[in-house]
């Protein structure tokens, strides 16, 4: 997975010059005056907040996708119309087979009873 822009800048933070720090702060609409240490702290705080927000957004998207999938599974059995038709066809085949087996078994029982009768 590609790094976020915030993570990339955060990695480079110790090597940035004052001019670069001010430029990054300006991009974020933050105060760009002060000593280098202040600029670094300010930018670092902003980058960490951005990183947390990105993770939260990713988590929220994943939760929404999970909810949608779950809804599809609950509402639509998680299959499309073509798969549903195919499953119904197979279920029908199974029902017919079960019925035939039951009929055969019933017939065998009846034949067995006839043999037992005098």
Phi and psi in radians as a Rosetta constraint file:
Dihedral C 1 N 2 CA 2 C 2 CIRCULARHARMONIC -1.260 0.35
Dihedral N 2 CA 2 C 2 N 3 CIRCULARHARMONIC 2.558 0.35
Dihedral C 2 N 3 CA 3 C 3 CIRCULARHARMONIC -1.276 0.35
Dihedral N 3 CA 3 C 3 N 4 CIRCULARHARMONIC 2.590 0.35
Dihedral C 3 N 4 CA 4 C 4 CIRCULARHARMONIC -1.310 0.35
Dihedral N 4 CA 4 C 4 N 5 CIRCULARHARMONIC 2.733 0.35
Dihedral C 4 N 5 CA 5 C 5 CIRCULARHARMONIC -0.991 0.35
Dihedral N 5 CA 5 C 5 N 6 CIRCULARHARMONIC -0.658 0.35
Dihedral C 5 N 6 CA 6 C 6 CIRCULARHARMONIC -1.086 0.35
Dihedral N 6 CA 6 C 6 N 7 CIRCULARHARMONIC -0.750 0.35
Dihedral C 6 N 7 CA 7 C 7 CIRCULARHARMONIC -1.146 0.35
Dihedral N 7 CA 7 C 7 N 8 CIRCULARHARMONIC -0.669 0.35
Dihedral C 7 N 8 CA 8 C 8 CIRCULARHARMONIC -1.100 0.35
Dihedral N 8 CA 8 C 8 N 9 CIRCULARHARMONIC -0.807 0.35
Dihedral C 8 N 9 CA 9 C 9 CIRCULARHARMONIC -1.165 0.35
Dihedral N 9 CA 9 C 9 N 10 CIRCULARHARMONIC -0.673 0.35
Dihedral C 9 N 10 CA 10 C 10 CIRCULARHARMONIC -1.053 0.35
Dihedral N 10 CA 10 C 10 N 11 CIRCULARHARMONIC -0.689 0.35
Dihedral C 10 N 11 CA 11 C 11 CIRCULARHARMONIC -1.128 0.35
Dihedral N 11 CA 11 C 11 N 12 CIRCULARHARMONIC -0.703 0.35
Dihedral C 11 N 12 CA 12 C 12 CIRCULARHARMONIC -1.434 0.35
Dihedral N 12 CA 12 C 12 N 13 CIRCULARHARMONIC -0.137 0.35
Dihedral C 12 N 13 CA 13 C 13 CIRCULARHARMONIC -0.856 0.35
Dihedral N 13 CA 13 C 13 N 14 CIRCULARHARMONIC -0.827 0.35
Dihedral C 13 N 14 CA 14 C 14 CIRCULARHARMONIC -1.122 0.35
Dihedral N 14 CA 14 C 14 N 15 CIRCULARHARMONIC -0.403 0.35
Dihedral C 14 N 15 CA 15 C 15 CIRCULARHARMONIC -1.712 0.35
Dihedral N 15 CA 15 C 15 N 16 CIRCULARHARMONIC -0.098 0.35
Dihedral C 15 N 16 CA 16 C 16 CIRCULARHARMONIC -1.247 0.35
Dihedral N 16 CA 16 C 16 N 17 CIRCULARHARMONIC 2.514 0.35
Dihedral C 16 N 17 CA 17 C 17 CIRCULARHARMONIC -1.504 0.35
Dihedral N 17 CA 17 C 17 N 18 CIRCULARHARMONIC 2.885 0.35
Dihedral C 17 N 18 CA 18 C 18 CIRCULARHARMONIC -0.978 0.35
Dihedral N 18 CA 18 C 18 N 19 CIRCULARHARMONIC -0.708 0.35
Dihedral C 18 N 19 CA 19 C 19 CIRCULARHARMONIC -1.072 0.35
Dihedral N 19 CA 19 C 19 N 20 CIRCULARHARMONIC -0.766 0.35
Dihedral C 19 N 20 CA 20 C 20 CIRCULARHARMONIC -1.174 0.35
Dihedral N 20 CA 20 C 20 N 21 CIRCULARHARMONIC -0.702 0.35
Dihedral C 20 N 21 CA 21 C 21 CIRCULARHARMONIC -1.039 0.35
Dihedral N 21 CA 21 C 21 N 22 CIRCULARHARMONIC -0.813 0.35
Dihedral C 21 N 22 CA 22 C 22 CIRCULARHARMONIC -1.091 0.35
Dihedral N 22 CA 22 C 22 N 23 CIRCULARHARMONIC -0.685 0.35
Dihedral C 22 N 23 CA 23 C 23 CIRCULARHARMONIC -1.101 0.35
Dihedral N 23 CA 23 C 23 N 24 CIRCULARHARMONIC -0.781 0.35
Dihedral C 23 N 24 CA 24 C 24 CIRCULARHARMONIC -1.124 0.35
Dihedral N 24 CA 24 C 24 N 25 CIRCULARHARMONIC -0.693 0.35
Dihedral C 24 N 25 CA 25 C 25 CIRCULARHARMONIC -1.129 0.35
Dihedral N 25 CA 25 C 25 N 26 CIRCULARHARMONIC -0.702 0.35
Dihedral C 25 N 26 CA 26 C 26 CIRCULARHARMONIC -1.121 0.35
Dihedral N 26 CA 26 C 26 N 27 CIRCULARHARMONIC -0.704 0.35
Dihedral C 26 N 27 CA 27 C 27 CIRCULARHARMONIC -0.975 0.35
Dihedral N 27 CA 27 C 27 N 28 CIRCULARHARMONIC -0.584 0.35
Dihedral C 27 N 28 CA 28 C 28 CIRCULARHARMONIC -1.664 0.35
Dihedral N 28 CA 28 C 28 N 29 CIRCULARHARMONIC 0.046 0.35
Dihedral C 28 N 29 CA 29 C 29 CIRCULARHARMONIC 1.234 0.35
Dihedral N 29 CA 29 C 29 N 30 CIRCULARHARMONIC 0.511 0.35
Dihedral C 29 N 30 CA 30 C 30 CIRCULARHARMONIC -1.809 0.35
Dihedral N 30 CA 30 C 30 N 31 CIRCULARHARMONIC 2.816 0.35
Dihedral C 30 N 31 CA 31 C 31 CIRCULARHARMONIC -1.038 0.35
Dihedral N 31 CA 31 C 31 N 32 CIRCULARHARMONIC 2.282 0.35
Dihedral C 31 N 32 CA 32 C 32 CIRCULARHARMONIC -1.998 0.35
Dihedral N 32 CA 32 C 32 N 33 CIRCULARHARMONIC 0.249 0.35
Dihedral C 32 N 33 CA 33 C 33 CIRCULARHARMONIC -1.817 0.35
Dihedral N 33 CA 33 C 33 N 34 CIRCULARHARMONIC 2.723 0.35
Dihedral C 33 N 34 CA 34 C 34 CIRCULARHARMONIC 2.209 0.35
Dihedral N 34 CA 34 C 34 N 35 CIRCULARHARMONIC -3.124 0.35
Dihedral C 34 N 35 CA 35 C 35 CIRCULARHARMONIC -1.301 0.35
Dihedral N 35 CA 35 C 35 N 36 CIRCULARHARMONIC 2.811 0.35
Dihedral C 35 N 36 CA 36 C 36 CIRCULARHARMONIC -0.973 0.35
Dihedral N 36 CA 36 C 36 N 37 CIRCULARHARMONIC -0.750 0.35
Dihedral C 36 N 37 CA 37 C 37 CIRCULARHARMONIC -1.037 0.35
Dihedral N 37 CA 37 C 37 N 38 CIRCULARHARMONIC -0.703 0.35
Dihedral C 37 N 38 CA 38 C 38 CIRCULARHARMONIC -1.171 0.35
Dihedral N 38 CA 38 C 38 N 39 CIRCULARHARMONIC -0.714 0.35
Dihedral C 38 N 39 CA 39 C 39 CIRCULARHARMONIC -1.102 0.35
Dihedral N 39 CA 39 C 39 N 40 CIRCULARHARMONIC -0.743 0.35
Dihedral C 39 N 40 CA 40 C 40 CIRCULARHARMONIC -1.096 0.35
Dihedral N 40 CA 40 C 40 N 41 CIRCULARHARMONIC -0.828 0.35
Dihedral C 40 N 41 CA 41 C 41 CIRCULARHARMONIC -1.048 0.35
Dihedral N 41 CA 41 C 41 N 42 CIRCULARHARMONIC -0.779 0.35
Dihedral C 41 N 42 CA 42 C 42 CIRCULARHARMONIC -1.101 0.35
Dihedral N 42 CA 42 C 42 N 43 CIRCULARHARMONIC -0.797 0.35
Dihedral C 42 N 43 CA 43 C 43 CIRCULARHARMONIC -1.197 0.35
Dihedral N 43 CA 43 C 43 N 44 CIRCULARHARMONIC -0.709 0.35
Dihedral C 43 N 44 CA 44 C 44 CIRCULARHARMONIC -1.067 0.35
Dihedral N 44 CA 44 C 44 N 45 CIRCULARHARMONIC -0.780 0.35
Dihedral C 44 N 45 CA 45 C 45 CIRCULARHARMONIC -1.034 0.35
Dihedral N 45 CA 45 C 45 N 46 CIRCULARHARMONIC -0.795 0.35
Dihedral C 45 N 46 CA 46 C 46 CIRCULARHARMONIC -1.109 0.35
Dihedral N 46 CA 46 C 46 N 47 CIRCULARHARMONIC -0.751 0.35
Dihedral C 46 N 47 CA 47 C 47 CIRCULARHARMONIC -1.137 0.35
Dihedral N 47 CA 47 C 47 N 48 CIRCULARHARMONIC -0.702 0.35
Dihedral C 47 N 48 CA 48 C 48 CIRCULARHARMONIC -1.146 0.35
Dihedral N 48 CA 48 C 48 N 49 CIRCULARHARMONIC -0.712 0.35
Dihedral C 48 N 49 CA 49 C 49 CIRCULARHARMONIC -1.100 0.35
Dihedral N 49 CA 49 C 49 N 50 CIRCULARHARMONIC -0.743 0.35
Dihedral C 49 N 50 CA 50 C 50 CIRCULARHARMONIC -1.060 0.35
Dihedral N 50 CA 50 C 50 N 51 CIRCULARHARMONIC -0.753 0.35
Dihedral C 50 N 51 CA 51 C 51 CIRCULARHARMONIC -1.100 0.35
Dihedral N 51 CA 51 C 51 N 52 CIRCULARHARMONIC -0.756 0.35
Dihedral C 51 N 52 CA 52 C 52 CIRCULARHARMONIC -1.112 0.35
Dihedral N 52 CA 52 C 52 N 53 CIRCULARHARMONIC -0.737 0.35
Dihedral C 52 N 53 CA 53 C 53 CIRCULARHARMONIC -1.103 0.35
Dihedral N 53 CA 53 C 53 N 54 CIRCULARHARMONIC -0.705 0.35
Dihedral C 53 N 54 CA 54 C 54 CIRCULARHARMONIC -1.110 0.35
Dihedral N 54 CA 54 C 54 N 55 CIRCULARHARMONIC -0.749 0.35
Dihedral C 54 N 55 CA 55 C 55 CIRCULARHARMONIC -1.119 0.35
Dihedral N 55 CA 55 C 55 N 56 CIRCULARHARMONIC -0.710 0.35
Dihedral C 55 N 56 CA 56 C 56 CIRCULARHARMONIC -1.107 0.35
Dihedral N 56 CA 56 C 56 N 57 CIRCULARHARMONIC -0.752 0.35
Dihedral C 56 N 57 CA 57 C 57 CIRCULARHARMONIC -1.088 0.35
Dihedral N 57 CA 57 C 57 N 58 CIRCULARHARMONIC -0.752 0.35
Dihedral C 57 N 58 CA 58 C 58 CIRCULARHARMONIC -1.082 0.35
Dihedral N 58 CA 58 C 58 N 59 CIRCULARHARMONIC -0.755 0.35
Dihedral C 58 N 59 CA 59 C 59 CIRCULARHARMONIC -1.094 0.35
Dihedral N 59 CA 59 C 59 N 60 CIRCULARHARMONIC -0.757 0.35
Dihedral C 59 N 60 CA 60 C 60 CIRCULARHARMONIC -1.094 0.35
Dihedral N 60 CA 60 C 60 N 61 CIRCULARHARMONIC -0.709 0.35
Dihedral C 60 N 61 CA 61 C 61 CIRCULARHARMONIC -1.111 0.35
Dihedral N 61 CA 61 C 61 N 62 CIRCULARHARMONIC -0.740 0.35
Dihedral C 61 N 62 CA 62 C 62 CIRCULARHARMONIC -1.108 0.35
Dihedral N 62 CA 62 C 62 N 63 CIRCULARHARMONIC -0.702 0.35
Dihedral C 62 N 63 CA 63 C 63 CIRCULARHARMONIC -1.118 0.35
Dihedral N 63 CA 63 C 63 N 64 CIRCULARHARMONIC -0.756 0.35
Dihedral C 63 N 64 CA 64 C 64 CIRCULARHARMONIC -1.091 0.35
Dihedral N 64 CA 64 C 64 N 65 CIRCULARHARMONIC -0.744 0.35
Dihedral C 64 N 65 CA 65 C 65 CIRCULARHARMONIC -1.091 0.35
Dihedral N 65 CA 65 C 65 N 66 CIRCULARHARMONIC -0.739 0.35
Dihedral C 65 N 66 CA 66 C 66 CIRCULARHARMONIC -1.082 0.35
Dihedral N 66 CA 66 C 66 N 67 CIRCULARHARMONIC -0.727 0.35
Dihedral C 66 N 67 CA 67 C 67 CIRCULARHARMONIC -1.095 0.35
Dihedral N 67 CA 67 C 67 N 68 CIRCULARHARMONIC -0.744 0.35
Dihedral C 67 N 68 CA 68 C 68 CIRCULARHARMONIC -1.090 0.35
Dihedral N 68 CA 68 C 68 N 69 CIRCULARHARMONIC -0.774 0.35
Dihedral C 68 N 69 CA 69 C 69 CIRCULARHARMONIC -1.102 0.35
Dihedral N 69 CA 69 C 69 N 70 CIRCULARHARMONIC -0.736 0.35
Dihedral C 69 N 70 CA 70 C 70 CIRCULARHARMONIC -1.109 0.35
Dihedral N 70 CA 70 C 70 N 71 CIRCULARHARMONIC -0.723 0.35
Dihedral C 70 N 71 CA 71 C 71 CIRCULARHARMONIC -1.071 0.35
Dihedral N 71 CA 71 C 71 N 72 CIRCULARHARMONIC -0.741 0.35
Dihedral C 71 N 72 CA 72 C 72 CIRCULARHARMONIC -1.093 0.35
Dihedral N 72 CA 72 C 72 N 73 CIRCULARHARMONIC -0.709 0.35
Dihedral C 72 N 73 CA 73 C 73 CIRCULARHARMONIC -1.146 0.35
Dihedral N 73 CA 73 C 73 N 74 CIRCULARHARMONIC -0.717 0.35
Dihedral C 73 N 74 CA 74 C 74 CIRCULARHARMONIC -1.268 0.35
Dihedral N 74 CA 74 C 74 N 75 CIRCULARHARMONIC -0.834 0.35
Dihedral C 74 N 75 CA 75 C 75 CIRCULARHARMONIC -1.403 0.35
Dihedral N 75 CA 75 C 75 N 76 CIRCULARHARMONIC -0.660 0.35
Dihedral C 75 N 76 CA 76 C 76 CIRCULARHARMONIC -2.102 0.35
Dihedral N 76 CA 76 C 76 N 77 CIRCULARHARMONIC 0.269 0.35
Dihedral C 76 N 77 CA 77 C 77 CIRCULARHARMONIC 1.107 0.35
Dihedral N 77 CA 77 C 77 N 78 CIRCULARHARMONIC 0.153 0.35
Dihedral C 77 N 78 CA 78 C 78 CIRCULARHARMONIC 1.243 0.35
Dihedral N 78 CA 78 C 78 N 79 CIRCULARHARMONIC 0.296 0.35
Dihedral C 78 N 79 CA 79 C 79 CIRCULARHARMONIC -2.239 0.35
Dihedral N 79 CA 79 C 79 N 80 CIRCULARHARMONIC 2.662 0.35
Dihedral C 79 N 80 CA 80 C 80 CIRCULARHARMONIC -1.465 0.35
Dihedral N 80 CA 80 C 80 N 81 CIRCULARHARMONIC 3.075 0.35
Dihedral C 80 N 81 CA 81 C 81 CIRCULARHARMONIC -1.022 0.35
Dihedral N 81 CA 81 C 81 N 82 CIRCULARHARMONIC -0.728 0.35
Dihedral C 81 N 82 CA 82 C 82 CIRCULARHARMONIC -1.129 0.35
Dihedral N 82 CA 82 C 82 N 83 CIRCULARHARMONIC -0.768 0.35
Dihedral C 82 N 83 CA 83 C 83 CIRCULARHARMONIC -1.134 0.35
Dihedral N 83 CA 83 C 83 N 84 CIRCULARHARMONIC -0.665 0.35
Dihedral C 83 N 84 CA 84 C 84 CIRCULARHARMONIC -1.082 0.35
Dihedral N 84 CA 84 C 84 N 85 CIRCULARHARMONIC -0.766 0.35
Dihedral C 84 N 85 CA 85 C 85 CIRCULARHARMONIC -1.064 0.35
Dihedral N 85 CA 85 C 85 N 86 CIRCULARHARMONIC -0.755 0.35
Dihedral C 85 N 86 CA 86 C 86 CIRCULARHARMONIC -1.114 0.35
Dihedral N 86 CA 86 C 86 N 87 CIRCULARHARMONIC -0.726 0.35
Dihedral C 86 N 87 CA 87 C 87 CIRCULARHARMONIC -1.136 0.35
Dihedral N 87 CA 87 C 87 N 88 CIRCULARHARMONIC -0.723 0.35
Dihedral C 87 N 88 CA 88 C 88 CIRCULARHARMONIC -1.076 0.35
Dihedral N 88 CA 88 C 88 N 89 CIRCULARHARMONIC -0.716 0.35
Dihedral C 88 N 89 CA 89 C 89 CIRCULARHARMONIC -1.076 0.35
Dihedral N 89 CA 89 C 89 N 90 CIRCULARHARMONIC -0.804 0.35
Dihedral C 89 N 90 CA 90 C 90 CIRCULARHARMONIC -1.134 0.35
Dihedral N 90 CA 90 C 90 N 91 CIRCULARHARMONIC -0.726 0.35
Dihedral C 90 N 91 CA 91 C 91 CIRCULARHARMONIC -1.065 0.35
Dihedral N 91 CA 91 C 91 N 92 CIRCULARHARMONIC -0.692 0.35
Dihedral C 91 N 92 CA 92 C 92 CIRCULARHARMONIC -1.093 0.35
Dihedral N 92 CA 92 C 92 N 93 CIRCULARHARMONIC -0.737 0.35
Dihedral C 92 N 93 CA 93 C 93 CIRCULARHARMONIC -1.067 0.35
Dihedral N 93 CA 93 C 93 N 94 CIRCULARHARMONIC -0.758 0.35
Dihedral C 93 N 94 CA 94 C 94 CIRCULARHARMONIC -1.123 0.35
Dihedral N 94 CA 94 C 94 N 95 CIRCULARHARMONIC -0.760 0.35
Dihedral C 94 N 95 CA 95 C 95 CIRCULARHARMONIC -1.024 0.35
Dihedral N 95 CA 95 C 95 N 96 CIRCULARHARMONIC -0.751 0.35
Dihedral C 95 N 96 CA 96 C 96 CIRCULARHARMONIC -1.115 0.35
Dihedral N 96 CA 96 C 96 N 97 CIRCULARHARMONIC -0.732 0.35
Dihedral C 96 N 97 CA 97 C 97 CIRCULARHARMONIC -1.106 0.35
Dihedral N 97 CA 97 C 97 N 98 CIRCULARHARMONIC -0.761 0.35
Dihedral C 97 N 98 CA 98 C 98 CIRCULARHARMONIC -1.075 0.35
Dihedral N 98 CA 98 C 98 N 99 CIRCULARHARMONIC -0.776 0.35
Dihedral C 98 N 99 CA 99 C 99 CIRCULARHARMONIC -1.084 0.35
Dihedral N 99 CA 99 C 99 N 100 CIRCULARHARMONIC -0.744 0.35
Dihedral C 99 N 100 CA 100 C 100 CIRCULARHARMONIC -1.088 0.35
Dihedral N 100 CA 100 C 100 N 101 CIRCULARHARMONIC -0.759 0.35
Dihedral C 100 N 101 CA 101 C 101 CIRCULARHARMONIC -1.120 0.35
Dihedral N 101 CA 101 C 101 N 102 CIRCULARHARMONIC -0.698 0.35
Dihedral C 101 N 102 CA 102 C 102 CIRCULARHARMONIC -1.105 0.35
Dihedral N 102 CA 102 C 102 N 103 CIRCULARHARMONIC -0.742 0.35
Dihedral C 102 N 103 CA 103 C 103 CIRCULARHARMONIC -1.108 0.35
Dihedral N 103 CA 103 C 103 N 104 CIRCULARHARMONIC -0.734 0.35
Dihedral C 103 N 104 CA 104 C 104 CIRCULARHARMONIC -1.094 0.35
Dihedral N 104 CA 104 C 104 N 105 CIRCULARHARMONIC -0.781 0.35
Dihedral C 104 N 105 CA 105 C 105 CIRCULARHARMONIC -1.105 0.35
Dihedral N 105 CA 105 C 105 N 106 CIRCULARHARMONIC -0.726 0.35
Dihedral C 105 N 106 CA 106 C 106 CIRCULARHARMONIC -1.091 0.35
Dihedral N 106 CA 106 C 106 N 107 CIRCULARHARMONIC -0.729 0.35
Dihedral C 106 N 107 CA 107 C 107 CIRCULARHARMONIC -1.114 0.35
Dihedral N 107 CA 107 C 107 N 108 CIRCULARHARMONIC -0.711 0.35
Dihedral C 107 N 108 CA 108 C 108 CIRCULARHARMONIC -1.128 0.35
Dihedral N 108 CA 108 C 108 N 109 CIRCULARHARMONIC -0.695 0.35
Dihedral C 108 N 109 CA 109 C 109 CIRCULARHARMONIC -1.095 0.35
Dihedral N 109 CA 109 C 109 N 110 CIRCULARHARMONIC -0.777 0.35
Dihedral C 109 N 110 CA 110 C 110 CIRCULARHARMONIC -1.093 0.35
Dihedral N 110 CA 110 C 110 N 111 CIRCULARHARMONIC -0.728 0.35
Dihedral C 110 N 111 CA 111 C 111 CIRCULARHARMONIC -1.123 0.35
Dihedral N 111 CA 111 C 111 N 112 CIRCULARHARMONIC -0.683 0.35
Dihedral C 111 N 112 CA 112 C 112 CIRCULARHARMONIC -1.114 0.35
Dihedral N 112 CA 112 C 112 N 113 CIRCULARHARMONIC -0.678 0.35
Dihedral C 112 N 113 CA 113 C 113 CIRCULARHARMONIC -1.172 0.35
Dihedral N 113 CA 113 C 113 N 114 CIRCULARHARMONIC -0.674 0.35
Dihedral C 113 N 114 CA 114 C 114 CIRCULARHARMONIC -1.091 0.35
Dihedral N 114 CA 114 C 114 N 115 CIRCULARHARMONIC -0.661 0.35
Dihedral C 114 N 115 CA 115 C 115 CIRCULARHARMONIC -1.162 0.35
Dihedral N 115 CA 115 C 115 N 116 CIRCULARHARMONIC -0.567 0.35
Dihedral C 115 N 116 CA 116 C 116 CIRCULARHARMONIC -1.361 0.35
Dihedral N 116 CA 116 C 116 N 117 CIRCULARHARMONIC -0.413 0.35
Dihedral C 116 N 117 CA 117 C 117 CIRCULARHARMONIC -1.299 0.35
Dihedral N 117 CA 117 C 117 N 118 CIRCULARHARMONIC 2.475 0.35
